[in-house]
Each structure stands twice: as structure tokens, then as C-alpha cells.
């Protein structure tokens, strides 16, 4: 078995490009391995397909969040690269080009980006997802970003600190983005090692983890488990939505039948609840610069998601947006080349998915905002007192 030389790089560093070229020239390896999957390699080469997008399937299967996260991450990386004067992933392409010059074999050793993103999204909690989307949108707009000293990006202490920050943000997500990929890449490197000397070009954040797995290959998880797509599961947030729906209608029923509250008051409460959801959902659509018909759909139908927690209003609104502004076959390629958030927002495909996502988020926020607003609106000093009063009346009626 040949030796494996790990080269940790920054993905937007001119210094890393020079280092990669120097090491490959000096070592003359039989195999040059890069931290890319075929899809990411094609994207770096500008070979993104121009094709029709199965937008209905993307919306119905709820996969639009994966695409949004992927595109926003790629855009933020391009933005950083532009500030540094280096195209993201240039060191990977430099390694591949250098391999061709010396006659070395090229190995793409990373896990498919779509599998990683789907597993990443499935592991995150609802609040982590909101924070992630918010942070990506803010970074895309240049809000809250810091000046970057690119020369420190490959420093092990700095890398360790950044990784620990990610683990604090979301331990489960960090496991998917870092640990699982470290194991997957290490397994692939060990599989090509019998072909001779290997120089592996990887992100600085992966170097230490990959090295640990190479030194202890028995700890690498089964490959099938690392490639398994997450199943749609019934999560805690789904349970909260159902319980909240039952609770609200249960409370209103108690107030109506046993609490002495007039029917008009109960109907007003429901109208207030549904309007809050509709207004916030429509606001999300407007922020995403959606079509007026999409905003109207969100405003008038967001309440339906409350009655049917398993039906996401974002899917309906996204389909309406796609009906009035259908995506173009070249949208995926133009997203990959977008140089500003304005260009992203003008892309029909990106806007459809953003409209769907923000309509969903607005509707969900409306559910949690409406109850305290109702309490304040009706001037109820202590809602629990009314519930207890209604419960006592109900028990009295049934003779208990």
C-alpha cells in the first residue's frame, strides 16, 4: 500500500494553490485525490447542465430547503473568494490540472453533495434551521461578516476553533458535515492507496479527522450507512403543531360550550389567528419578491396548514409562483454563476424556492405569535382562569 499525504487547504486562497502545485510537483504521486464529488467537480468546471427542473417534485417532496442552503452556501463562498481575488475551489482544480501534467490518476473522494445536504438538514432542529437560513441570508447581504485573514484559515488552531463553533451551533449537523465526510473520504483514500503514493487535497477542517480515520480504519462506519438518505420522519415540531392545533380548537370549544363565551367572540378569535398566519406568510412571500398571486395565496390559505399540519402552505404557494413565473432550463447554471444577491433574487428557480420557504416560515411563526396576541387582544388577564372556569362548568354539566 502506498503512502497517503494529506494537504489541508483554504478553498479561497492563492497561497493554497501554490502549495498544492509545489507538493504535487515534489512528491510526483500516482494518485491525486481531491475533496470533490462528481457534481461539485462539474460545477467548478462550469459544466452545470442546462435542463428542465422538476419543480413540482422538489416542492411536493419538501426538498427546496436543501437547494436553498446549497446555493446560499455556494454564493457566500463565491463572495468570499471574490474578496480574496480567488475563485472558490481553485486549489482543487489546480490539483487536478497538475495531476494531468505529471500523468497521475485523479480520484474524487468526497460524498455526493445532495446526500450530505439531505442528511445535514434532517439532523438539524427547527430552530437550528431557522438560524442557519437567517445566517446565510445575512452573510449573502454582507451583514455581520468579518474581515478574513486568509493566511490563518489553514492554521490548525484557527481551524479547530471554527469547527468547535460549528459543533456548538449544531452538534448533529457538524457530525454530518465534518465527521461523516472525514470517514467517507478516509475510506476512499484507503481504497486507492494500493495504487501507489497518494496526495490528497482536502479542506483544512477535514485534515485532522481524516488522518484519525486513516490511522484507525476499523473505526470507519459502514459505507452504506454514510450513503443512506434520511427518511421523512415525524419530528418533534410536527407533534407540537398537531398538539397546538388540537389545543387551540379544544380551548375554543370549551370556551364556547362551557365557558359562556359568545359564538361571535370564538369566530373572531379564529379569524384573528388565521389572519396572523396569513399576513406573516404573505409577508414572507413579499420579502422573497414573489408574484402578487403567490402573496394572495399565502394570505388566504395559510390557515389551511393550521387545520392540516401535514400540508405545508409553502408547497401550495411555490406551485402558484411556478405557475405564473415558470423556471427556465438555464436557471441552475445562472445560480451557480450569480455574483450578487440581486442576481440570485432575479433567478426564477431560486425565487420559487425562496417564496415556498418564507411562506412556510411565516405561517409557522404566525401560529406561535397568534396566541399571545389573542390574549392581549381580548384583554384576558389570565387565560388559565377561563379554562379552569370552563372545565368546572363542563364537569358540573356531566355530574362530576
Helices and strands as residue ranges (DSSP letters): E 4-9, H 14-27, E 31-34, H 38-44, H 55-60, H 64-84, H 90-102, E 105-108, H 113-123, H 126-140, G 150-152, H 156-169, H 171-174, I 175-180, H 181-192, G 193-195, E 198-203, H 204-215, G 217-219, H 223-227, H 236-257, H 263-287, H 292-307, H 313-324, H 331-337, H 341-346, H 348-377, H 383-397
